[in-house]
Structures are given as C-alpha cells and as structure tokens.
Amino acid sequence: MASGRAVEALRAYRSVLKATHKAFAGDTFMLQQSAAEVRKKFEENRHVSSEADIQRLLEDATEASSFISTMIIQAKATPSGAFGIWRI
C-alpha cells in the first residue's frame, strides 16, 4: 500500500495535469509539452526524503495547479487575423 505522502504526491500530480488539460484544451502541442514538463519536475524530486522539502514541493504543486487554472489564457486568431483572448 502506498504511503500517505505518495498518495498526496499522486493527487498533486493529477491536479497539475488536470489544470493543464483545462488550460490547453484543443492545443495538442501544449498539452504534450506541459505534460512532459510536469512529469519531468515530479521525476526530478522523486527521491526527496526530507519531510520539510516534501511539504514545500506539495505546496508548490498546489500553487502551480491553481496558477495554471486561474492565470493562463489562450489567444485565438479571429477571422480578421487579430487575436482574441479567452480566459480559461
């Protein structure tokens, strides 16, 4: 059975991925790139064992998920060639 921290890390990982899927819906390139970056960041910290560091990383992931969900916008080309900004 997974430890409590492992479960928290998995939840944080899924939360960040879910936020990127929402923010970049319909943009295959950005979905792939963001998923790869999220995976890379989590893999880089896989072996962190300090409780304080783990807590900080979990808080960072929560903050990243919130930031992506509320602050990322996508510009889409209008028929005139201008860009309209749509809040996600």
C-alpha atoms as one frame of an Amber mdcrd trajectory, in Angstrom:
protein
   0.000   0.000   0.000   1.257   3.480  -0.829   2.323   5.804   1.940   0.282
   8.886   2.746   2.874  11.163   1.155   2.931   9.063  -2.017  -0.837   9.403
  -2.275  -0.553  13.179  -1.726   2.113  13.402  -4.425  -0.039  11.455  -6.865
  -3.009  13.715  -6.133  -0.833  16.785  -6.661   0.489  15.354  -9.937  -3.012
  14.631 -11.194  -4.197  18.070 -10.118  -1.477  19.827 -12.099  -2.155  17.643
 -15.144  -5.886  18.316 -14.881  -5.202  22.052 -14.764  -3.028  21.841 -17.888
  -5.717  19.837 -19.696  -8.233  22.543 -18.896  -5.916  25.429 -19.791  -4.661
  23.926 -23.043  -7.765  22.109 -24.256  -7.607  21.723 -28.012  -3.900  22.580
 -28.201  -2.209  19.224 -28.686   1.312  20.619 -28.752   0.911  22.499 -25.451
  -0.826  19.538 -23.837   2.086  17.273 -24.732   4.737  19.788 -23.708   3.084
  20.676 -20.414   2.532  17.012 -19.522   6.199  16.285 -20.255   7.320  19.229
 -18.107   5.072  18.246 -15.199   6.358  14.679 -15.380   9.969  15.906 -15.509
   9.521  18.103 -12.422   7.927  15.324 -10.408  10.589  12.822 -11.515  13.358
  15.243 -10.505  12.000  15.203  -6.962  11.074  11.524  -6.705  13.807  10.755
  -4.184  13.339  13.739  -1.878  13.074  12.384   1.646  13.108  15.445   3.895
   9.634  15.988   5.315  10.044  19.773   5.065  11.118  19.542   1.417   8.266
  17.189   0.570   5.774  19.559   2.170   7.219  22.508   0.238   7.064  20.584
  -3.039   3.447  19.570  -2.422   2.579  23.200  -1.698   4.402  24.255  -4.872
   2.370  21.746  -6.894  -0.881  23.008  -5.378   0.147  26.571  -6.173   1.098
  25.618  -9.737  -2.246  23.923 -10.280  -4.087  26.970  -9.015  -1.958  29.330
 -11.101  -2.472  27.321 -14.280  -6.218  27.106 -13.657  -6.726  30.797 -12.978
  -3.958  32.730 -14.714  -3.266  31.009 -18.038  -5.087  32.448 -21.002  -5.013
  31.443 -24.632  -5.175  33.813 -27.556  -7.064  32.576 -30.583  -6.921  34.073
 -34.044 -10.104  35.772 -35.172 -11.200  35.690 -38.816  -9.666  39.166 -39.281
  -6.269  37.904 -38.178  -6.325  39.660 -34.801  -6.088  37.684 -31.619  -8.889
  37.412 -29.107  -8.016  36.412 -25.586 -10.199  33.865 -23.893  -9.998  33.327
 -20.182  -9.985  29.659 -19.399
